[in-house]
Structures are given as C-alpha cells and as structure tokens.
Amino acid sequence: MKLYSEYPRHLIAVDCIIFGYDITDKEIKLLLIKRSFEPAMGRWSLAGGFVMEKESLDKAASRILFNLTGLRDVYMEQSYAYGETNRDPGARVVSAAYSALIKIQNIDEKLKELNGAHWHSLSQLPHLIFDHSEMVGRALDELQGQVKVKPVGFELLPEKFTLVQLQDLYEAIYQRHIDRRNFRKKILSMNILEKLGEKEKETSKKGAFYYRFNRERYEMHMKKGFYFGLDTN
C-alpha cells in the first residue's frame, strides 16, 4: 500500500538568484541563462532545475549553482517558495528560490560560456520567464535588509578592497547614495576590518589603503553579543 497515493503529485524545482558585484562598473549584476527547452525556450531565465528523488532542496540548489559557476561553499540562502497553480505552463511546478552571493572574478568562465550564461545589470534586466522577476525583486529586498545586520556584503568583494570600493558596493546594493563620513565611521568602529600595508593607486596618485574582512574577529565579537548594525538611514 502506497501512502498518500490518493493525492496528486507535483514537480518540485529550485531557482537560483545569483548576484555578483562588478567592482569596475560599480553595479550589482544578475547571472541569467537562455532557457534551452520548452516552454519559453530561448528566453531569459534564472538558473534552475528539478529536485532529484533523493536530493534535498539545499543540495539541489548547490548542484545547480556549481554546474553553472564551478563554485562551492558560497553564501546562499533559501528565499521563498512559489506555488501559484499557473506559474509554469508546462506542468504544476512548485519552486523554491535560493539567493546566492558570489565574487564575479571567481566564476568558471568556461562553465559560464558552456551554459550560455550572461551577467546583466539590475538596472537593465531583460524580461524574465514566468515569475522570475518577482523572485529577483524579493531577493533584492532581502539582500538590502541583510546587509544592514550581517556582513554579507563582503561575499561580493575581492579579498582586499578600499573603503571607497566597500561604500560603492553598499550604494550599489541600496541603489542610492550613502554619506561617506558616516559610512566610514560606522564600519571602522566595528573593528572587523584589517588594514593592510598596501595601497590602491590605479584611481588616484595618493592611493587608498586596502582592507580585508577579518572573519575570525567578527565571529569572536559575535560570541560577546556584538551587533552588526550598518543601517545607513
């Protein structure tokens, strides 16, 4: 006797909202692919796929991300589940959306090209299939909330960066200007950045010191009740 045999079966999928930061263009970008099968073949889509029989949602999301980028152990969280009955014209599909933050320079370019993936600026996104635009909008809102209370922004930067580059990142995430003096004062007062004896001199003659995020120091502060409060309002 099969349990639950009287109930209808549905397909379960995972869609990955992959954010990257272009430090040159100072923009948050989204990794999209051209869908290679019907329905909506040839149109822009998030990277996704169906969950295998013996696979958890998290493992499915990690598999899809790795197959597209070659990256493991990146920052990724489940965002929301989408289950409108008519969201996919092919079948009844329930999709769990996952939001991932990756360093653009770390991506496997051969895998990216093999999968026909392209980075798109958030300010110039093409029309996306199904409810994928809704997924992206929700994930961006969540990211804007997370960077105020977690150091997740550092997942998008190279290992070393200047304070100007760090502020540029936060302005790209918030999509608005941030007061320079207040931002520097707040981030330096947290004592989670390590100043390096090296300067970035490509953009100015005087140069700006490089910093790096000190994860061990941050975790030590967290054990003592530290609150990462980078609300720039």
PyMOL commands that set and color helices and strands:
alter all, ss='L'
color gray80, all
select helices_A, chain A and resi 57-69+104-106+109-114+122-124+132-149+151-156+163-174+180-189+215-223
alter helices_A, ss='H'
color red, helices_A
select strands_A, chain A and resi 11-22+27-34+44-45+47-50+75-82+93-102+117-121+193-200+208-213
alter strands_A, ss='S'
color yellow, strands_A
deselect
rebuild
show_as cartoon
